[in-house]
């Protein structure tokens, strides 16, 4: 049995750059690296640690659902990740850190995973966490409880056995190289069905209160099982503030202690007494195109759109130059899997765009509606730049701003749109990134369907050899680019602003706010 010491290196998903992802499938924060004021970065904080205190965090969006299995928004996950723990948790360098699992082993055929759980873990309601809770959690996710599966990540599970209170044996239907990384999912108490109203997990913080339109409050879990990582903070208050300017002013005035996703302009407004932690995001900002509606169902039209828009202009004007240009749905932060050169496939050319539009039967252009979540100024601004550029080739774009909840329902869930600007968050495993484009993926809101792509991604999911797997994913990225499934824009930089005496913030390859690691200093 392979014993979990400090970390489990996820060999199939090695990021060379520690980063965090954009909120809520997309956020509006971009800033210049470095610090404002005289404070040291959180990772280099000095001064005596203070036990206790409250951190007030400005959040652009509200929770879409407090139940970890029913939530789709990344912002919600980053807040509630402090309430729930999984068998593993995501590490800073895309490794997997032992959490509820103490050790694990994988059978030689790659089909059977055996997890041994830590003893002495209690849920926030005081009940002991045992293998029965893991069975209950994974049965819900996989559909082994006889109901609709709640997560496609667990669809490969054939059976779950619990030979004793601290051993879980999971057998897969087929090899799935992405399965290990999926085990960061929350473990919830057996038979408890009230997560949407009163979430109960085993994480370092407990749910205290949720007031729609105002705040979500978490309190320190005094009985957290991992004594080495027991939180020092007493309380975390997530304040819902969709206006980014208001968030900056609140931080400056002392009403807020932390602003994730602050802009470079906002950072400059703060002055002394604040720290800024910046880094690239393992995420992809794009203009998704609905491949099932006319005229976007014609690849020549989609390619024409790609030729008509200059990504460098967007990066310079919207991200203030702080973004990496992309050509497909993979950030270079995923160094092992990133296909280089795709960002050069569509060099801006109005002439080439018009030529393709003429060949497709749209010589005089057409009308296009770009639907954008109104609370993400970054995406709204991007849409405005794109609309101006599309005019040069005869495409008349109208920007339709809708609320985030409506975007999730209309665009993400039901694909009722033509084009949309959004940021897709990075994941620990490449299949969670590229699998979004599979024909059978339930939330394939691009409505893209390509047999060759499906074959490549399907083979990659079963390939244990890391190098062979990476090559398959690179070929899949090339198809996305050639088929112009979307207009892939950039991986923006992201900055988090905090009070100068607040420390311990860490960046991850997924959006994660680890408040158990944060503290105030004197």
C-alpha positions as CSV (number, residue, x, y, z in Angstrom):
1,X,0.0,0.0,0.0
2,X,1.3,3.4,-0.9
3,X,1.4,5.5,2.3
4,X,0.4,9.2,2.0
5,X,3.3,11.1,3.6
6,X,3.0,14.8,2.8
7,X,1.7,14.9,-0.7
8,X,0.6,12.6,-3.5
9,X,2.1,13.8,-6.7
10,X,-0.5,13.8,-9.4
11,X,1.8,12.7,-12.3
12,X,-0.9,13.0,-14.8
13,X,-1.5,16.7,-14.0
14,X,1.7,18.5,-13.2
15,X,1.6,22.3,-13.3
16,X,4.8,24.2,-13.4
17,X,3.2,27.4,-12.2
18,X,1.2,27.7,-9.0
19,X,-1.9,29.7,-9.9
20,X,-5.6,30.2,-9.2
21,X,-8.6,30.3,-11.4
22,X,-11.2,32.9,-12.3
23,X,-14.4,33.0,-10.2
24,X,-17.7,31.6,-11.1
25,X,-16.6,30.1,-14.4
26,X,-15.2,33.6,-15.0
27,X,-14.3,36.7,-13.1
28,X,-13.3,40.3,-13.7
29,X,-10.0,40.5,-11.8
30,X,-6.7,41.3,-13.5
31,X,-3.8,43.1,-12.0
32,X,-0.1,43.7,-12.3
33,X,2.2,41.4,-10.4
34,X,3.8,42.8,-7.3
35,X,2.7,44.6,-4.2
36,X,1.2,48.0,-3.5
37,X,2.3,49.8,-0.5
38,X,5.2,48.6,1.7
39,X,3.7,45.3,2.9
40,X,5.5,42.0,2.2
41,X,3.7,39.4,0.1
42,X,1.5,37.0,2.1
43,X,3.9,34.2,1.4
44,X,6.8,36.2,3.0
45,X,4.8,37.7,5.9
46,X,6.7,38.6,9.1
47,X,5.5,39.6,12.5
48,X,3.9,37.8,15.4
49,X,0.9,35.7,14.5
50,X,-2.3,36.6,16.2
51,X,-4.9,33.9,17.0
52,X,-8.5,34.8,16.2
53,X,-10.0,37.6,14.2
54,X,-12.5,37.9,11.3
55,X,-11.8,38.2,7.7
56,X,-14.3,40.1,5.6
57,X,-14.1,39.1,1.9
58,X,-15.7,41.0,-1.0
59,X,-17.3,38.4,-3.4
60,X,-18.7,39.4,-6.8
61,X,-21.3,36.7,-6.8
62,X,-23.6,34.9,-4.4
63,X,-23.7,31.1,-3.9
64,X,-25.8,29.3,-6.5
65,X,-26.4,26.4,-4.1
66,X,-24.8,25.6,-0.7
67,X,-25.0,21.9,-1.5
68,X,-21.5,20.9,-2.9
69,X,-23.1,18.4,-5.2
70,X,-25.6,20.9,-6.7
71,X,-23.4,23.9,-7.1
72,X,-21.9,24.8,-10.5
73,X,-20.3,28.2,-9.7
74,X,-16.6,28.4,-8.9
75,X,-17.0,31.2,-6.5
76,X,-19.4,29.1,-4.5
77,X,-16.9,26.2,-4.5
78,X,-14.1,28.5,-3.3
79,X,-16.2,29.7,-0.4
80,X,-17.6,26.3,0.6
81,X,-14.4,24.4,0.2
82,X,-13.6,25.7,3.7
83,X,-16.6,23.8,5.0
84,X,-16.1,20.5,3.2
85,X,-13.1,18.1,2.9
86,X,-12.6,15.3,0.5
87,X,-10.4,12.2,0.5
88,X,-7.7,14.5,-0.9
89,X,-7.4,18.3,-1.3
90,X,-5.7,20.3,-4.0
91,X,-2.1,21.3,-3.4
92,X,-0.3,24.4,-4.5
93,X,1.5,22.7,-7.3
94,X,-1.3,20.5,-8.6
95,X,-0.4,17.8,-6.3
96,X,-2.9,16.0,-4.1
97,X,-2.7,16.4,-0.4
98,X,-4.0,13.8,2.0
99,X,-7.1,14.9,3.8
100,X,-9.8,12.3,4.9
101,X,-7.8,9.6,3.2
102,X,-4.8,8.3,5.1
103,X,-3.5,5.9,2.4
104,X,-4.5,4.4,-0.8
105,X,-3.5,1.8,-3.4
106,X,-4.4,1.1,-7.0
107,X,-4.6,-2.4,-8.5
108,X,-2.3,-3.4,-11.3
109,X,-5.1,-3.3,-13.9
110,X,-5.9,0.2,-12.8
111,X,-9.6,-0.6,-12.0
112,X,-9.6,-0.9,-8.2
113,X,-8.8,1.9,-5.8
114,X,-8.6,1.1,-2.1
115,X,-8.7,4.1,0.4
116,X,-8.0,3.9,4.1
117,X,-9.6,6.7,6.1
118,X,-8.2,8.6,9.0
119,X,-9.8,7.8,12.3
120,X,-11.2,10.3,14.7
121,X,-12.7,12.7,12.1
122,X,-16.0,14.2,13.0
123,X,-18.5,16.2,11.0
124,X,-19.7,19.5,12.2
125,X,-22.9,17.9,13.6
126,X,-20.7,15.8,15.9
127,X,-21.1,12.5,14.1
128,X,-18.1,10.3,13.2
129,X,-16.9,10.2,9.6
130,X,-16.7,6.6,8.5
131,X,-16.6,4.6,5.2
132,X,-20.4,4.6,5.3
133,X,-20.3,8.4,4.7
134,X,-17.9,8.0,1.8
135,X,-20.2,5.3,0.3
136,X,-23.2,7.5,0.7
137,X,-21.4,10.5,-0.9
138,X,-20.0,8.6,-3.9
139,X,-23.2,6.6,-4.4
140,X,-25.0,10.0,-4.9
141,X,-22.3,11.3,-7.2
142,X,-22.2,8.1,-9.3
143,X,-25.8,7.2,-9.4
144,X,-25.3,3.9,-7.5
145,X,-28.1,5.0,-5.2
146,X,-30.5,4.4,-8.0
147,X,-31.0,8.0,-8.8
148,X,-29.6,10.3,-11.5
149,X,-25.8,10.7,-11.2
150,X,-24.8,14.1,-9.8
151,X,-21.3,14.2,-11.4
152,X,-19.9,12.8,-14.6
153,X,-16.5,12.5,-12.9
154,X,-17.8,9.5,-11.0
155,X,-19.7,7.8,-13.9
156,X,-17.0,5.2,-14.3
157,X,-17.6,3.7,-10.8
158,X,-19.0,0.2,-11.0
159,X,-19.1,-0.7,-7.4
160,X,-18.2,0.6,-3.9
161,X,-17.5,-1.7,-1.0
162,X,-16.8,-0.9,2.7
163,X,-15.3,-3.9,4.3
164,X,-14.9,-2.0,7.6
165,X,-15.5,1.5,9.0
166,X,-12.3,2.9,7.6
167,X,-11.8,1.2,4.3
168,X,-13.4,2.0,1.0
169,X,-12.9,-0.1,-2.1
170,X,-14.0,1.5,-5.4
171,X,-14.0,-0.6,-8.6
172,X,-14.2,1.3,-12.0
173,X,-15.9,0.0,-15.1
174,X,-12.8,1.0,-17.1
175,X,-9.4,2.6,-16.5
176,X,-9.9,6.3,-15.8
177,X,-6.7,8.3,-15.5
178,X,-8.7,11.3,-14.2
179,X,-10.3,9.5,-11.3
180,X,-7.7,10.1,-8.7
181,X,-7.9,13.9,-9.0
182,X,-11.7,13.7,-8.7
183,X,-11.3,12.6,-5.1
184,X,-11.0,16.1,-3.8
185,X,-14.9,16.2,-3.9
186,X,-16.7,16.8,-0.6
187,X,-17.6,13.9,1.7
188,X,-20.9,14.6,3.3
189,X,-22.8,12.9,6.3
190,X,-24.8,9.8,5.5
191,X,-28.5,10.3,4.9
192,X,-28.3,14.1,5.6
193,X,-30.4,15.9,2.9
194,X,-30.3,19.4,4.2
195,X,-27.1,20.7,2.6
196,X,-28.8,23.4,0.6
197,X,-30.1,25.0,3.8
198,X,-27.6,24.1,6.4
199,X,-24.4,22.6,5.0
200,X,-22.5,20.1,7.2
201,X,-19.0,19.0,6.3
202,X,-15.8,18.1,8.0
203,X,-13.7,21.0,6.9
204,X,-11.8,23.6,9.0
205,X,-14.7,26.0,9.1
206,X,-18.4,25.5,9.9
207,X,-21.4,27.1,8.2
208,X,-22.9,29.8,10.4
209,X,-25.3,31.8,8.3
210,X,-26.4,32.8,4.8
211,X,-28.3,36.0,4.2
212,X,-29.2,36.3,0.5
213,X,-28.0,39.6,-1.0
214,X,-25.8,40.3,2.0
215,X,-23.3,37.7,3.2
216,X,-22.3,34.1,3.9
217,X,-20.7,33.5,7.3
218,X,-18.3,30.7,8.4
219,X,-17.0,30.0,11.9
220,X,-13.9,28.2,13.1
221,X,-14.3,24.4,13.5
222,X,-12.7,23.8,16.9
223,X,-12.7,20.1,16.4
224,X,-11.0,20.1,13.0
225,X,-9.2,16.8,12.7
226,X,-5.9,18.1,11.1
227,X,-4.3,19.7,14.2
228,X,-1.3,20.9,12.1
229,X,-3.6,23.0,9.9
230,X,-6.2,24.0,12.5
231,X,-7.4,27.5,11.6
232,X,-6.3,30.6,13.5
233,X,-9.1,32.8,12.3
234,X,-12.3,32.7,14.2
235,X,-14.7,33.8,11.4
236,X,-14.9,34.5,7.7
237,X,-17.6,36.7,6.3
238,X,-18.1,36.7,2.5
239,X,-19.8,40.0,1.6
240,X,-21.6,40.1,-1.7
241,X,-20.4,43.1,-3.6
242,X,-20.9,42.9,-7.4
243,X,-19.5,46.4,-7.9
244,X,-15.7,46.1,-8.1
245,X,-15.2,49.8,-7.4
246,X,-17.2,49.6,-4.3
247,X,-15.1,46.6,-3.1
248,X,-11.9,48.6,-3.5
249,X,-13.4,51.6,-1.6
250,X,-14.6,49.2,1.2
251,X,-11.1,47.7,1.5
252,X,-9.5,51.2,1.6
253,X,-11.9,52.4,4.2
254,X,-11.5,49.3,6.4
255,X,-15.0,47.8,5.9
256,X,-13.4,44.8,3.9
257,X,-10.2,42.9,4.6
258,X,-9.7,41.1,1.3
259,X,-10.7,41.5,-2.4
260,X,-10.1,38.6,-4.7
261,X,-9.6,39.7,-8.4
262,X,-8.8,43.3,-7.9
263,X,-7.9,45.3,-11.1
264,X,-4.5,47.0,-11.6
265,X,-6.3,50.3,-11.4
266,X,-8.0,49.3,-8.1
267,X,-4.7,48.2,-6.7
268,X,-3.2,51.6,-7.5
269,X,-6.0,53.3,-5.6
270,X,-5.2,51.5,-2.4
271,X,-1.8,53.1,-1.6
272,X,0.2,52.0,1.4
273,X,-0.9,49.5,4.1
274,X,-2.1,46.8,1.7
275,X,-0.5,43.7,0.1
276,X,-1.2,42.4,-3.4
277,X,-0.6,38.8,-4.3
278,X,-0.5,38.2,-8.1
279,X,-0.1,35.3,-10.4
280,X,-1.3,33.7,-13.6
281,X,-4.5,31.8,-13.6
282,X,-5.0,28.3,-14.9
283,X,-8.1,29.4,-16.7
284,X,-9.3,30.3,-20.2
285,X,-11.3,33.4,-21.2
286,X,-13.1,32.8,-24.4
287,X,-16.1,33.8,-26.5
288,X,-18.0,30.6,-26.8
289,X,-19.9,30.0,-30.0
290,X,-23.1,27.9,-30.2
291,X,-22.1,25.5,-32.9
292,X,-25.7,24.4,-33.3
293,X,-27.3,27.7,-34.4
294,X,-27.0,29.4,-37.8
295,X,-24.7,30.7,-39.1
296,X,-22.3,29.5,-36.3
297,X,-22.9,25.9,-37.3
298,X,-20.7,26.7,-40.4
299,X,-17.0,26.2,-39.5
300,X,-16.0,28.9,-42.1
301,X,-18.1,31.5,-40.2
302,X,-16.5,30.5,-36.9
303,X,-13.1,30.7,-38.5
304,X,-14.0,34.1,-39.9
305,X,-14.8,35.4,-36.4
306,X,-11.4,34.2,-35.2
307,X,-9.7,36.1,-38.1
308,X,-11.7,39.2,-37.4
309,X,-10.7,39.8,-33.8
310,X,-7.2,40.9,-32.5
311,X,-6.5,39.2,-29.2
312,X,-3.6,41.4,-28.5
313,X,-5.9,44.4,-28.5
314,X,-8.2,42.8,-26.0
315,X,-5.3,41.8,-23.7
316,X,-3.8,45.4,-23.9
317,X,-7.1,47.3,-23.4
318,X,-9.1,45.0,-21.1
319,X,-6.4,43.1,-19.1
320,X,-4.0,46.1,-19.2
321,X,-1.4,43.8,-20.9
322,X,-1.6,41.2,-18.1
323,X,-2.7,38.1,-19.9
324,X,-1.2,35.2,-21.9
325,X,-2.7,34.8,-25.4
326,X,-4.4,31.5,-26.1
327,X,-5.3,29.5,-29.2
328,X,-7.3,26.7,-27.6
329,X,-8.9,25.7,-24.3
330,X,-5.7,25.0,-22.4
331,X,-3.5,27.4,-20.5
332,X,0.3,27.2,-20.7
333,X,0.1,26.8,-16.9
334,X,-0.7,23.2,-17.8
335,X,2.7,22.9,-19.2
336,X,2.7,19.1,-19.7
337,X,-0.5,19.2,-21.8
338,X,-0.3,22.6,-23.5
339,X,0.0,22.5,-27.3
340,X,2.3,25.3,-28.3
341,X,1.7,27.4,-31.4
342,X,-2.1,27.3,-31.6
343,X,-2.3,31.0,-30.5
344,X,-0.8,31.8,-33.9
345,X,-3.3,29.9,-36.0
346,X,-5.6,32.9,-36.7
347,X,-3.4,35.9,-37.3
348,X,-5.8,38.9,-37.4
349,X,-6.9,39.5,-41.0
350,X,-10.1,41.3,-42.0
351,X,-9.5,40.2,-45.6
352,X,-9.3,36.5,-44.7
353,X,-12.4,36.9,-42.5
354,X,-14.4,38.5,-45.3
355,X,-13.2,35.8,-47.8
356,X,-14.5,33.0,-45.5
357,X,-17.8,34.8,-44.9
358,X,-18.3,35.1,-48.6
359,X,-17.6,31.4,-49.1
360,X,-20.1,30.6,-46.4
361,X,-22.8,32.8,-48.1
362,X,-22.6,35.7,-45.7
363,X,-20.8,38.3,-47.8
364,X,-22.8,41.1,-46.3
365,X,-22.2,39.8,-42.7
366,X,-24.9,38.9,-40.2
367,X,-26.3,39.9,-36.8
368,X,-24.8,38.3,-33.7
369,X,-26.0,38.5,-30.0
370,X,-23.2,38.2,-27.4
371,X,-24.7,37.3,-24.0
372,X,-22.6,38.3,-21.1
373,X,-23.0,38.0,-17.3
374,X,-23.5,41.6,-16.2
375,X,-21.7,41.2,-12.9
376,X,-18.4,40.4,-14.6
377,X,-17.1,43.8,-16.0
378,X,-14.0,42.1,-17.4
379,X,-16.2,40.0,-19.8
380,X,-18.5,42.9,-20.5
381,X,-15.5,45.1,-21.5
382,X,-14.2,42.2,-23.6
383,X,-17.5,41.9,-25.4
384,X,-17.4,45.6,-26.3
385,X,-14.0,45.4,-27.8
386,X,-15.0,42.3,-29.8
387,X,-18.2,43.9,-31.0
388,X,-16.2,46.9,-32.4
389,X,-13.8,44.6,-34.2
390,X,-16.5,42.5,-35.7
391,X,-18.0,45.6,-37.4
392,X,-15.0,45.7,-39.7
393,X,-16.1,42.5,-41.4
394,X,-19.8,43.2,-41.5
395,X,-20.9,41.3,-38.3
396,X,-23.2,43.4,-36.3
397,X,-22.9,42.3,-32.7
398,X,-25.3,43.2,-30.0
399,X,-24.3,42.8,-26.4
400,X,-26.9,41.3,-24.1
401,X,-26.1,41.6,-20.4
402,X,-27.9,39.2,-18.0
403,X,-27.6,38.3,-14.3
404,X,-25.3,35.5,-13.3
405,X,-28.1,33.2,-12.2
406,X,-29.8,33.7,-15.6
407,X,-26.5,33.1,-17.4
408,X,-26.1,29.8,-15.6
409,X,-29.7,28.7,-16.5
410,X,-30.0,30.0,-20.0
411,X,-26.4,29.6,-21.4
412,X,-24.6,27.0,-19.2
413,X,-27.5,24.7,-18.6
414,X,-29.7,25.1,-21.7
415,X,-27.4,26.6,-24.4
416,X,-30.0,29.3,-25.3
417,X,-27.5,31.8,-26.8
418,X,-25.5,32.5,-29.9
419,X,-22.2,33.8,-28.4
420,X,-21.1,34.4,-24.8
421,X,-18.0,35.7,-23.0
422,X,-16.9,33.7,-20.0
423,X,-13.8,32.3,-18.2
424,X,-13.5,28.6,-17.7
425,X,-11.7,27.7,-14.6
426,X,-8.7,25.5,-14.5
427,X,-8.8,22.0,-13.1
428,X,-6.4,19.5,-11.6
429,X,-6.8,17.1,-14.5
430,X,-6.7,17.9,-18.3
431,X,-9.8,15.8,-18.9
432,X,-11.9,18.1,-16.8
433,X,-10.8,20.9,-19.2
434,X,-11.1,19.2,-22.6
435,X,-13.9,16.8,-21.6
436,X,-16.2,19.8,-21.6
437,X,-16.2,19.6,-25.4
438,X,-17.2,15.9,-25.7
439,X,-20.4,15.2,-27.5
440,X,-21.9,13.3,-24.6
441,X,-20.9,15.9,-21.9
442,X,-24.1,17.1,-20.3
443,X,-22.9,20.7,-20.1
444,X,-21.4,21.0,-23.5
445,X,-23.0,24.4,-24.1
446,X,-20.9,24.9,-27.3
447,X,-23.0,22.1,-28.8
448,X,-19.8,20.9,-30.5
449,X,-19.7,17.4,-31.8
450,X,-16.7,15.8,-33.4
451,X,-16.1,12.1,-33.6
452,X,-12.3,12.4,-33.9
453,X,-12.1,14.7,-30.9
454,X,-14.3,12.4,-28.9
455,X,-12.0,9.5,-29.8
456,X,-8.9,11.3,-28.8
457,X,-10.2,12.5,-25.5
458,X,-11.7,9.1,-24.7
459,X,-8.4,7.4,-25.4
460,X,-6.6,9.9,-23.3
461,X,-8.8,9.3,-20.3
462,X,-7.9,5.6,-20.3
463,X,-4.2,6.2,-21.0
464,X,-2.0,5.7,-17.9
465,X,1.3,6.6,-19.6
466,X,1.6,10.3,-18.9
467,X,3.5,11.2,-22.1
468,X,1.1,9.3,-24.4
469,X,-1.8,10.9,-22.6
470,X,-0.4,14.4,-23.1
471,X,0.1,13.8,-26.8
472,X,-3.5,12.7,-27.2
473,X,-4.7,15.9,-25.4
474,X,-2.5,18.0,-27.6
475,X,-4.1,16.5,-30.8
476,X,-7.5,17.2,-29.3
477,X,-6.6,20.9,-28.7
478,X,-5.6,21.2,-32.4
479,X,-9.1,20.0,-33.4
480,X,-10.7,22.6,-31.2
481,X,-8.5,25.3,-32.9
482,X,-9.0,24.1,-36.4
483,X,-12.8,23.8,-35.9
484,X,-12.9,27.2,-34.3
485,X,-15.3,25.9,-31.7
486,X,-14.9,29.2,-29.8
487,X,-12.8,32.3,-29.9
488,X,-10.1,31.5,-27.4
489,X,-8.7,34.7,-25.9
490,X,-6.3,34.6,-22.9
491,X,-5.4,33.4,-19.5
492,X,-5.5,36.6,-17.5
493,X,-3.3,37.4,-14.5
494,X,-5.1,37.7,-11.2
495,X,-4.4,39.8,-8.1
496,X,-5.8,39.4,-4.6
497,X,-5.7,42.5,-2.3
498,X,-5.5,42.3,1.4
499,X,-4.9,44.4,4.5
500,X,-1.2,44.6,5.2
501,X,-1.5,42.6,8.4
502,X,-3.4,39.7,6.9
503,X,-1.1,36.9,5.8
504,X,-1.0,33.3,4.6
505,X,-2.9,33.6,1.3
506,X,-1.8,30.9,-1.2
507,X,-2.3,30.4,-4.9
508,X,-3.5,27.1,-6.3
509,X,-4.0,25.7,-9.8
510,X,-7.7,25.8,-9.1
511,X,-9.6,28.7,-7.4
512,X,-9.2,27.9,-3.7
513,X,-9.3,30.3,-0.7
514,X,-7.6,28.4,2.2
515,X,-8.6,30.4,5.2
516,X,-7.2,27.8,7.5
517,X,-3.8,28.9,6.4
518,X,-4.5,32.7,6.9
519,X,-3.9,34.8,10.0
520,X,-3.4,38.3,11.3
521,X,-0.1,39.7,12.6
522,X,0.6,42.3,15.2
